[in-house]
Amino acid sequence: QLVESGGGLVQTGGSLRLSCASSGRILNFDVMGWYRQVPGKPRELVATITSGGSTNYADFVAGRFTISRDNAKNTMYREMNSLKPEDTDVYYCNAEKVVNVEGDVARSWGQGTKVTVSS
């Protein structure tokens, strides 16, 4: 089970840190990430981090967000700086694990946390 926290209302240019706490060991996951979703559209990748610590960011992040993980706390984080009104969204935590040699993937999602950036 994944539980996000840290969302809320912030002014343009402000910062927030989102957390994603796992009920299990996050080292069991091959990849964890953050996605965003505007109602009526598919979820969009924001950032990912592998079990080895490699990170990947969407182009629109442009160096403003940092994804990290604390394996001892079984928690993933995303630091968001220089927030813009267009960053307003519901952000979802995701965890994936390859379950067999065929490459099938088991995915888990959190319930989402709302971020609102006021102009």
N, C-alpha and C positions, 0 to 999 in steps of 0.2 A: 504494500500500500504506500502510495506517495501522497504527501500532504504539503501543499504550497502555503507560504505565508509571506508577508512583507509588502503586499500591495497597498494602494491607498491613493490619496490625492496629493499632488505635488505641483509646484509652479514650474513654468518653463525655465530650463536651466538648472533645475534641482536634481537631486539624486535619490535613489532608492536601492535597497538591497533585497532581492527576493531570495527566499530559502525554499528548498524542497527536501523534506525529511522522509527517509525511507524506513519502513518498519523492519526491513531486512538489511543485510549487508550490501552496500552499494558496490563492493568489489565483485559481487556476483553478476553485475551488469556489464556488458561490453561497452555500451555507450549510454550516456545520459544527456538530456538536452532540454532546451526551452523552445517552445513554440508559441505563436500568437495566433489569435483568431478573431476576425471581425465577423459579426453575424452575417450569415449568408454566403460566406467564403470559406474555402478550405483552410485548415491550419497551415501556418507558414513557419518554416524553420527560422529560429533566431540565432541559436548557438548550440554547439554540442561539445562534449568532452568525453574522451574514451577512458577506459580503466587505466590506461597507461599515462593519462594526463594530456594527450594531444587535443588541441582545441580547434574549432572551426566556427566561423562567424558569417552570418549573412552580410551582403554588401551594405545594406542600409544601416548596419550597426556602426560602421565607419569609425572604429576605435573607441566608441563611447561606452560599450558594455564589456564586462569581463566575467567569464564563467570560471568557476572553480569548484573543487569538491574537497570535503574533509572526510576521508575514509573512516577515521576513528569515530566521528559523530554520525556517520551514515547520512550525510547531508550534502546537497549540492547548492551552490549559490550563484546568483547573478547580480553583479554590481552594475547599476545603470547610472551614468552620469550625463550631464548636458541634455537632459530630457526635453523633448519637443512635444507639442500637442499631437502630432501624428504618431507618437508612441503610445497614445491612449489605446488600450486594448485589454483583453483577457489573456493572461499568459499561463500556459500549461507546462507542467513538468512531465518529462517523458523518460522512460528507461527501457532499454532493449537488451535482449540476450539471444544469441544464436543457440538454438536448442538441438540441432542435429547436423550431420555432415552434409545434408542437402541445403543447408543455409536457411532453414525456416527460423523465423524470429518471433520471440514472445515479447509483446509490448505491454507496458503499463503506463497509465496516465493518471495525473492528479486531477483534482476537481477544478483547478483554475483559480487564479487570483487576479483581481481587477486592478489595473493601473490607470489612473486618470491624470493627465497633465493639463493644467489650466494655462491659458495664454495671458 
